[in-house]
Amino acid sequence: MNTTPPCPVGLYELQCTLCDVDLICHFEYVPAERGSVDSMGAPYEADIAESAELVSVYVDGDDVDILRIVAPTYWDDLERLALADLKAYK
């Protein structure tokens, strides 16, 4: 069995269990941004909330990225979990 690749520089790693399977997930953290306003003060671009975008998913101990076979509904759960975990470190 191959080993899970290390987390790439600039990404965040989260170890979790989903449906009784131990996973290693890599996320890209996107910080919040304030939107811009025009010269009259009216909103021009909306604010962007911070997020954690799922980049790759591995079964712990394996080197095959299974992101494309993980149901998209789980992506949202994993991204929320990662963002909550990141906030806990701040």
N, C-alpha and C positions, 0 to 999 in steps of 0.2 A: 504494500500500500504506500502511496506517495504522501508526502507531507503537504499541508496547506501552505500556500505561498505567504511570505510576510506581507504586512500591510504596506502598500506603496507610500512613499513620502508625500505628505500633504493630505492624506486621507485619514479617517478615523475608523478604528476597528472595534466591533462589538461582538462578543460571544454570547449566544443565546440559545434557547431551545424552542423549537417550533414543531408541534405535532410529534413530540417525543424524539425529535432528531436534533442533535447538537450541531449548531451552525456557527460559522465564522463569517461575519458580514463586514464589508468595507463601504464606507459612506464618505461623501464629500459634504463638508459643512459649508452652507451658504449663509453668511451673516445677514441680518436685517438691514434694509436700506430705506432711508426716508425718500419719499417721492419729491419731485420738483414742482414748483409753482411758477406761473407766468408772472409778468411784470405787474399785474393787478392783484396778485396774491391768490388767484384761483388755481385749484389743483390742475397740474399739467400731466404728471405721471403719478400713479398710485404708489403707496408705500409697499415694500416687499417684506414679508415676514421672514424671519430666519427659518432655515430648514436643513434637514439632513437628507441628501439624495443618495439612494441605494445605488452602488456601483457594481458590486459583485457579492455573490453568496457561495460559500463552500460548505460542504459537509465536513465537520471537524475531522482532520486527518487525511483528507483527500485533496487533490489539486485540480479538480474539475469545477469550473464555475457553472453553477446551476441557476443563475439569475433568470434565464429565459424560460425555465420550467417551473419557477415558483409563481404561484397564482398572484396576479396583480393586487388582489385584495390583501394579501399578506405583505406586499411591498409597503403599503400605507402603515400597517401595524408595525413593521420593522423600522420604518423611518420615524414614526412617533416615539417608539421605544428608544431609538438612538438619540433623538433630540432631547428627550427627558434625561437620558444618561449624561449627555454633554452638559446640560444645564446643572446637573448635580455636582459637576466638577468645577463650575464657576464660582 
